[in-house]
Amino acid sequence: MRFMTILIGFIPYAILAGYDSWLHGYARHVSRTEQMLHVGLALSLGIFLSLVIAAKTLAALSFLGIFTCLLLVDEFGFHADIEIHERRIHWLADAALLGFVFYWLWIDGVIDGGF
């Protein structure tokens, strides 16, 4: 049950990130350097999600930190001149991922939500 609950919580981010990936293929040219950065993002996110599912909170948070650092490099290094539509998708995806992190920490009892 926990596995399904975690995956359901991740769906909004997965949809937005998938759409953003699709935009990279059709809306603008992505350099080889940015592509390699995206590989690092995908790997760190995949490891993060695997660790979340395995209930390894500290390790998952470590990989979330790595993902966040790579994401900041991607945003500030390559996205200065992207279209506003793609920028909004990034903002929505970032918000969805933040929501997932709080949801996961609440599900696992790490944070109490104040209720």
N, C-alpha and C positions, 0 to 999 in steps of 0.2 A: 504493500500500500504506500509506504514512504517513497519508494522508487517512482511510482506513477505520479504521486503528488509533486515531487521535485520536478519531474519532466514536464508536467502540465504548467508549473510555474515558469519554466524556461521558454515555453512556446512563444510568447510575445516577442522576446528578444530574438529568438531563432528566425521568426518570420521577417522581422525588420532587417536583421543582418543578412538574410538570404536575399531580400530585395535589394539591399545596398550592393551585394556581390553582383547581382544581375546588372545593376546600373554600371558597375565597373566594366562589364563586358560590352555594354552598348552605348552608354552616355559619354564616356570620356576615355582617353588613353591613360593607362596606368603603367608607369615606368617599371623596369625590371627590379629596381631597388625597392619600390613600393610593393611590388608583388612578393618579394622575399620577406618584407616586413609583415605582409598579410599571412604568409606561411607561419611566421613566428606567433602572430596573433591567434591563428587557428589552433596551433599546437598548444599554446599556453591555455587557451580557453577550453580545449578538449580535455587537457589534464585537469584543469580546475573543475570542470563538470564531473569528471570521473571521480575525483577526490570528494566532491560534494556527495555524490551517490554513495561512495564508500564510507561516508561519515567521518572523514579525516579533516576536521575543521581547520586546524592550524596549517596543515599542508595546503589545503584548498585556498585559504586566505593568502598564503605565500604566492601561489600561482596566480591568484587574482591580482596581487600586487605587480607581478611580472607583466601580466596582460595589460594592466592599467598604464604602466610605464610605456609599453610598446604602443598602446592606443594614443597616448599623449604625443609620442614622436610622430605617429601617423597623422594625427589631427593638425599639429603645428608645423610639421615638416612638409606635408604634401597636400593639404586641403585648404590652403589660403585662398585659392581662386576657384573653388568648386561652385557649382550652381546652387542657388538657395534651396531648391527642392532636395538635393542630395544632402545639404547641410542640415535641413530639418529632419531627414531620415536618420542622420547620425545622432542628433539630439534626442529623438524619440527612442532610438536603439539604446543610447546611453542611459536614458531614464528607465527603460524596460529592464536593462541589466541591473541597475541599482535597485529597482523594485524587486527583482528576483533575489538579489543578495539579502535584502531585508526579509523577504519571505522565507528563504532557506534558513537563515539564522533564527527566525521565529519558529519555524516548523521544528527545528532541532533543539529548541529551548535555550539557545545561546542568549537571545534577547527576549525580554518579556513584553513587549508591545504596550505595557502600561494599562492593560484591561483588567 
